[in-house]
Amino acid sequence: MKNRTVPFFPAFFSFLELLKTAKERYEIVLIDGANLKDSKDAVALCSYADGVALVVNEGKTRRQVVKAAIAPLEQKKANILGVILNNRTFAIPKAIYERV
């Protein structure tokens, strides 16, 4: 791993070792982080991830909230891969809905 400033939490060091081992053994390692609004863990971990995908609720999460969530990731120079729309709804046209 590259030299980075790491918070001094023994559990964090254990997690970094686990992450290092997982990266050596597997082609893809996914980390499901906490909500960026409620926790800073994901921001701390983004420096150790190859990329970050932001998950937002379609129709509920406001653009300003997404921008505020992305700001600390950009400060850490996270590789933001994109956004996943969660709880996506597809409106079914009435004509098709009546046939189903």
C-alpha positions in Angstrom: 0.0 0.0 0.0 1.1 3.5 -0.6 2.1 5.7 2.3 -1.0 7.6 3.5 -2.0 9.4 6.6 -4.1 6.8 8.6 -6.2 7.6 11.7 -4.8 5.8 14.8 -7.5 3.2 15.4 -6.3 -0.4 15.9 -9.5 -1.8 14.2 -8.7 0.4 11.2 -5.3 -1.1 10.9 -6.8 -4.6 11.0 -9.3 -3.6 8.4 -6.5 -2.3 6.1 -4.6 -5.6 6.5 -7.8 -7.5 5.6 -8.3 -5.2 2.6 -4.7 -5.7 1.5 -5.1 -9.5 1.7 -8.4 -9.4 -0.2 -6.9 -7.3 -3.0 -4.1 -9.9 -3.4 -6.5 -12.8 -3.5 -9.5 -11.5 -5.5 -9.9 -9.6 -8.7 -12.7 -7.3 -7.4 -13.2 -6.3 -3.8 -16.4 -4.4 -2.9 -16.7 -2.3 0.3 -20.2 -1.3 1.3 -19.7 1.9 3.3 -22.0 3.8 5.6 -24.1 6.8 4.6 -21.8 9.7 3.8 -24.1 12.1 5.7 -24.0 10.1 8.9 -20.5 8.6 8.9 -17.0 9.6 7.9 -15.8 6.0 7.5 -16.4 5.9 3.7 -14.5 9.1 3.2 -11.6 7.7 5.2 -11.7 4.4 3.2 -11.9 6.1 -0.2 -8.1 6.6 -0.3 -7.6 2.9 -0.1 -10.2 2.0 -2.8 -9.6 1.8 -6.5 -12.9 3.5 -7.1 -16.1 4.8 -5.5 -19.7 4.3 -6.6 -22.2 6.6 -4.9 -25.6 5.1 -4.2 -28.6 7.5 -4.2 -32.3 7.1 -3.9 -34.0 8.0 -7.2 -36.5 10.7 -6.6 -35.6 11.3 -3.0 -32.0 12.4 -2.9 -31.6 16.0 -3.9 -28.8 17.3 -6.2 -27.5 19.6 -3.4 -27.2 16.6 -1.1 -25.3 14.6 -3.7 -22.9 17.5 -4.3 -22.3 17.9 -0.6 -21.6 14.2 -0.3 -19.1 14.2 -3.2 -17.1 17.2 -1.9 -15.1 15.4 0.8 -14.5 12.5 -1.6 -13.1 14.9 -4.2 -10.9 16.5 -1.5 -9.4 13.1 -0.8 -9.0 12.7 -4.6 -11.3 9.6 -4.7 -11.8 8.0 -8.1 -15.5 8.5 -8.4 -16.7 5.9 -10.9 -20.4 7.0 -11.0 -23.7 6.8 -9.4 -26.1 3.9 -8.7 -29.8 4.8 -8.7 -31.4 2.9 -5.9 -35.2 2.3 -5.6 -35.6 3.2 -9.3 -39.2 3.0 -10.5 -40.3 2.6 -14.0 -43.6 4.1 -14.9 -45.7 1.6 -16.9 -47.9 3.3 -19.5 -51.6 2.7 -18.8 -52.2 0.8 -22.1 -49.4 -1.7 -21.2 -50.4 -1.9 -17.5 -54.0 -2.9 -18.5 -52.7 -5.8 -20.6 -50.5 -7.2 -17.8 
